[in-house]
Amino acid sequence: MENEKTCKFCNKALIGRADKKFCDSECRSSYYNALNRNANNFMRKINRTLSKNRRILKKLNPDGKATIHKNQLIKLKFDFNYHTNTYQTKAGKVYYFCYDQGYLPLDNGYFALVERQEYVL
């Protein structure tokens, strides 16, 4: 029994098909979850940051358009390193979006807050 195959997750002897790698679906899921844990944790952290940024923008911009100072964003721990997309106008202005909530850097540390419109993809 030297060539006996074992489950890649729990090491129990495999019974059944010759190409079987796991004893059951629970071991298969556990194996791939463990394999992808670091990547999943990394993506979860980014998604949490993006969601937090969106909540902050939405809270400061309940009517769809507002102007605020950078200090307000910093006070609420807004992370300027994370956004989902950008939109550049014909005039060259660049809006940064966290999903449907966006901001445009203005002069003197101010930002224009906007809600995404259908024409802004």
Backbone torsions as a table, in degrees:
resi	resn	phi	psi	omega
1	MET	NA	32.9	179.6
2	GLU	-67.9	-31.2	-175.8
3	ASN	-92.7	17.0	-179.2
4	GLU	-66.5	125.6	-179.9
5	LYS	-82.7	147.7	178.9
6	THR	-125.5	157.8	178.4
7	CYS	-61.4	135.7	-179.4
8	LYS	-67.6	-17.1	-178.6
9	PHE	-102.2	-51.8	-173.4
10	CYS	-106.2	-5.3	178.1
11	ASN	67.3	15.2	174.2
12	LYS	-73.8	152.9	178.7
13	ALA	-63.3	138.5	-179.6
14	LEU	-93.2	137.9	176.9
15	ILE	-124.5	132.6	178.4
16	GLY	128.1	-140.6	-175.1
17	ARG	-57.3	150.4	-178.9
18	ALA	-68.2	-28.1	-177.9
19	ASP	-96.8	12.3	-179.2
20	LYS	-67.6	137.7	-177.9
21	LYS	-114.6	-22.9	-176.8
22	PHE	-131.3	151.1	-178.3
23	CYS	-76.0	-29.0	177.7
24	ASP	-158.4	175.9	-176.8
25	SER	-68.7	-28.8	177.6
26	GLU	-63.9	-44.0	177.6
27	CYS	-66.4	-37.9	178.3
28	ARG	-62.4	-46.9	179.2
29	SER	-63.4	-45.6	-179.5
30	SER	-61.3	-40.3	179.7
31	TYR	-61.8	-50.6	-177.5
32	TYR	-71.8	-31.5	174.5
33	ASN	-63.5	-43.4	178.4
34	ALA	-65.9	-38.8	-179.5
35	LEU	-64.4	-36.6	-175.8
36	ASN	-101.0	7.7	-174.7
37	ARG	-55.8	-46.8	-177.6
38	ASN	-64.0	-43.7	179.2
39	ALA	-65.2	-41.4	179.8
40	ASN	-65.5	-41.1	178.3
41	ASN	-63.9	-39.5	178.1
42	PHE	-61.9	-46.5	-179.7
43	MET	-67.5	-37.8	177.9
44	ARG	-61.1	-41.8	179.7
45	LYS	-62.7	-44.4	179.0
46	ILE	-64.3	-44.7	179.9
47	ASN	-63.6	-36.9	175.9
48	ARG	-63.2	-43.2	-180.0
49	THR	-64.5	-44.2	178.6
50	LEU	-62.8	-42.3	179.3
51	SER	-65.1	-40.4	178.0
52	LYS	-63.7	-44.7	177.6
53	ASN	-58.5	-43.3	-179.7
54	ARG	-63.2	-44.8	179.5
55	ARG	-60.1	-41.2	179.4
56	ILE	-63.2	-47.5	-179.9
57	LEU	-62.9	-42.4	-179.5
58	LYS	-64.0	-41.0	179.8
59	LYS	-63.8	-40.9	-178.8
60	LEU	-80.5	-9.1	-174.7
61	ASN	-133.3	61.5	-175.6
62	PRO	-68.7	-22.8	-176.8
63	ASP	-99.5	1.6	177.4
64	GLY	96.3	-15.3	176.5
65	LYS	-149.7	131.4	179.2
66	ALA	-158.4	163.2	173.6
67	THR	-126.0	129.1	-179.2
68	ILE	-138.3	165.2	178.0
69	HIS	-93.0	150.1	-179.3
70	LYS	-54.6	-34.4	-178.8
71	ASN	-59.4	-33.1	177.9
72	GLN	-65.0	-41.6	178.7
73	LEU	-66.4	-43.4	179.7
74	ILE	-63.1	-41.6	179.9
75	LYS	-59.5	-35.0	179.7
76	LEU	-88.4	6.7	177.7
77	LYS	65.3	39.6	173.2
78	PHE	-67.8	135.5	-178.9
79	ASP	-105.0	105.2	-176.8
80	PHE	-69.8	-9.6	-179.9
81	ASN	-80.0	-11.1	-175.6
82	TYR	-122.0	126.4	172.6
83	HIS	-154.2	158.3	-176.3
84	THR	-87.4	-32.8	179.1
85	ASN	-163.1	170.1	176.3
86	THR	-124.7	160.3	175.9
87	TYR	-137.8	123.5	179.3
88	GLN	-106.1	127.6	178.9
89	THR	-78.4	168.9	177.2
90	LYS	-62.5	-28.0	178.9
91	ALA	-79.3	-5.4	177.2
92	GLY	94.6	1.8	177.4
93	LYS	-74.4	140.6	-177.7
94	VAL	-114.0	118.7	174.5
95	TYR	-93.8	139.9	176.6
96	TYR	-109.4	132.8	-176.4
97	PHE	-119.3	143.5	166.6
98	CYS	-114.7	93.5	-173.3
99	TYR	60.6	-112.3	-176.6
100	ASP	-96.4	-2.8	-178.6
101	GLN	-106.5	128.8	-175.6
102	GLY	-129.3	168.4	177.0
103	TYR	-145.7	150.3	179.3
104	LEU	-125.1	119.8	176.3
105	PRO	-64.0	132.0	177.0
106	LEU	-114.5	-171.0	178.7
107	ASP	-76.2	158.2	173.0
108	ASN	59.1	31.6	175.8
109	GLY	79.9	12.5	179.0
110	TYR	-96.2	157.0	178.2
111	PHE	-132.7	139.6	170.9
112	ALA	-92.2	126.5	177.7
113	LEU	-100.0	137.5	-178.5
114	VAL	-138.6	159.7	171.6
115	GLU	-106.3	137.5	-175.4
116	ARG	-59.5	135.4	175.5
117	GLN	-102.5	162.3	-176.8
118	GLU	-58.3	-32.7	-178.6
119	TYR	-77.2	-10.5	178.0
120	VAL	-98.2	102.5	-179.4
121	LEU	-109.4	NA	NA
